[in-house]
Amino acid sequence: MDEAEKFREYAAECRRLAQKASAQDKAVLLEIAGAWIACAEEAECKAETMAKKT
């Protein structure tokens, strides 16, 4: 499993937890999920850049 996949799984877990959380916790968990998605996208860009260099 690559780094981006791990980050996307973390985001999915946050969204899953948010389904059962209070409104306040849900908002925080969804914000964290968004941050994990951003990390996944950045990791994918870095991986593409590294692949182009080789």
JOBEL-V538215 format. One record per residue. N is the residue number from 0. SS is DSSP state (h for helix, s for strand, l for the rest). PHI is phi in degrees with one decimal (999 if undefined). Layout:
# JOBEL-V538215
n;ss;phi
N;SS;PHI
N;SS;PHI
This chain:
# JOBEL-V538215
n;ss;phi
0;l;999
1;l;-86.4
2;h;-60.1
3;h;-61.4
4;h;-62.4
5;h;-59.8
6;h;-61.9
7;h;-66.3
8;h;-67.0
9;h;-61.1
10;h;-62.5
11;h;-62.5
12;h;-64.6
13;h;-61.8
14;h;-64.5
15;h;-64.0
16;h;-63.5
17;h;-63.5
18;l;-62.3
19;l;-108.2
20;l;-89.5
21;l;-65.3
22;h;-57.6
23;h;-66.0
24;h;-66.4
25;h;-59.7
26;h;-60.6
27;h;-66.8
28;h;-63.0
29;h;-69.3
30;h;-65.7
31;h;-63.7
32;h;-58.3
33;h;-61.5
34;h;-65.9
35;h;-64.8
36;h;-63.2
37;h;-61.2
38;h;-63.7
39;h;-62.5
40;h;-64.7
41;h;-65.4
42;h;-62.7
43;h;-64.8
44;h;-62.8
45;h;-63.9
46;h;-64.1
47;h;-64.1
48;h;-62.8
49;h;-64.9
50;h;-65.4
51;h;-70.9
52;h;-76.1
53;l;-96.4
